[in-house]
Amino acid sequence: TVQTASDHTLIASWTPNTNTAYKVEHYQEQVSGEYVVFETENLTGTSEATATAEYRTYEGFSWDTSHESTVKTGTILGDGSLVLKLYYSRNSYTVTLNKGTGISEVTGAGTFKFGTSVTVSATAETGYTFANWSGTYSSTEQSYTFTMPADDVTLTANANSKEYSITYETN
């Protein structure tokens, strides 16, 4: 320790930490409507700086800019507690059904969210038997279930005419 008879001024300076941790959580809407964390980014930045989350592109989802729990920007805190949150809603797509020759009714058309289980069915006219579904998907099941893709679906129900045998008896 050195003692002097005059006053001294000490100046301290701090440099912000440039590798302070923070997170970005990406939430996806489930078929049930509930949102769950799909992906987490563990990032670093400068303490006391503003961080902005960048949205991602996910097939069948759109970034929901109006979700009430969104936290797109925030200040990176020295304790690493900043969590930014982005939400993605499921897109809806259309199922269009067509009746081929010999089909009297098709059911199951409509608008469905990506990933939803969709069942379509067809009824053949008298004199016809159901043959298959053709179009976006193909199936020989009269009542056919598929998972809604990230695109519109068009299906046509097809039928075959029944064949009858005629036997002539002569007397």
N, C-alpha and C positions, 0 to 999 in steps of 0.2 A: 504494500500500500504506500502510495506516494502522497504526501500532504503538501498542498500549495496554498498560498494566501489569496489566490484569485479564483473567481467563479469559472466553471467550465460548462460548455453546452455539449451535450451528447445528442447525436442524431441517429436514430434507428430507421432502417428501411426494410421493407418486406417485399418479396416477390411472390405473386400468386402462384400456387401450385398449378402446373400445366397438365397434370395427369390425374385429375380428380374424377372419380368414378360417378357415373349416373346411368340410368336405364331408360330404354324405350320399350314399352309393352304394346304388342299388337293383338287386339281382341277380335275374334271372329264370331259372328252370330251363328248359333247352332240351329238346326231344323226346328227345335223347340222354341226358339226366340231368345234364349239365354245367350249372353256373351261370355266367352271364356278366352283366357290367354292362349294364343296360338304360337306366338314367337316372342322372345325377349332378346333385345340387343343390349349387351353390356359395353358401354362406351366410356370414353374419358374426354375431359375438356379442362379448360382453365377455370379455377375457382372464381366465383362472382361474375363469370361471363354468362350470357344468355345462350341457352341451347334450344334448338328447334328440331323437332322430330320430322323425319321425312317419311311420307307414306309409301307403302309398298303395293305392288300389283299382285293380286292373288286371283287365280281362275275362279270365276263364279261369284266374286265378291266386289263390292264397290266401297271406297272409303266414305264413311258417314261423317261428313264435316259438321253435322248438327247434333251429334250424340252428346247428351248432357254431361257425360263423364270425361269427355275429351280434354286432355292437357297437352297441347301442341308445343308450347314454349314454357320455359322456366329458367330460373337462375341456378346455376350449378353451385351447390352448397359444399363447403369444405368437408362436411361429414359424409358426403357421397349419398345423401338420402333423396336426391331428385329422381322422380319417376315420371316420365312423360307417357301418355296413353293415347293410342289411336284406335278407332273402332271401325270395323268393316261389316256392312250388312250383306246378307245373301241377295243375289240378284234373282229376279223371277223371269221365267221363260214360258213360252206357249206350247201347248200340245194341241195340234190340229189333227182331226180324224176325218177320213174320207170313207165313203161306202162304195165298194166295188160292186160289180154285177152280182146279184143274188144275195146281197146283204140288206136286211131291212132296218137294222138299228146298230149304232155304235155309241158307246158311252165311255166317259173318262176324259173328254177334252176339257181344256181350261188352262189357267195360268198357275204355275207351281214354282216354288223356290228351288234353287240349285240344291241337289242332294236329297230332295224329297222322293219318297217311294210313290210311284204312280202306277195305277192299275187301269188298263183299258180292256173293254170287252166288246164282242160283236155277236149279233144274232142273224142267222141265215134265214132267208125266205123259204117258204114251203117249196120243196122240189130242189133245194140246194143244201150242200153241207159246207161248213166253214173249212177253208183251206189254209190260210195264213195271213199274217200281217207283213206288209212290205213298206219300204220307205227308209226312214232314218235307222230303224231297227227291223229285224225280221224274226218272226217266231211262228211256230205252228200251233201255239197255245191260243185257244179261243179267248180266254181271260189271261192277259199277259201283264206282268209286273216288271217295271224297270226303274232305275234310279235316274232322276232328272239330271241331264247333263247341263253344261254351261252354254246351252244353245237351244234354239227352238227345235221341236220334234214334229215331224209330219208322218203319219202312218195311214195306210190304206188297208182296210179289211177286204179280203178276197174270198170268194166261194166257188165251188165247183158244182155243176148241175148233177143231180143224182141220175144214175142210170138204172133203168128198169128193164127187166127181162120179161118178154111176153112169150108165152108158150101157147101154141095153137094145138088143139086136139080135134082131130077129125073123126067123125063117126060114120 
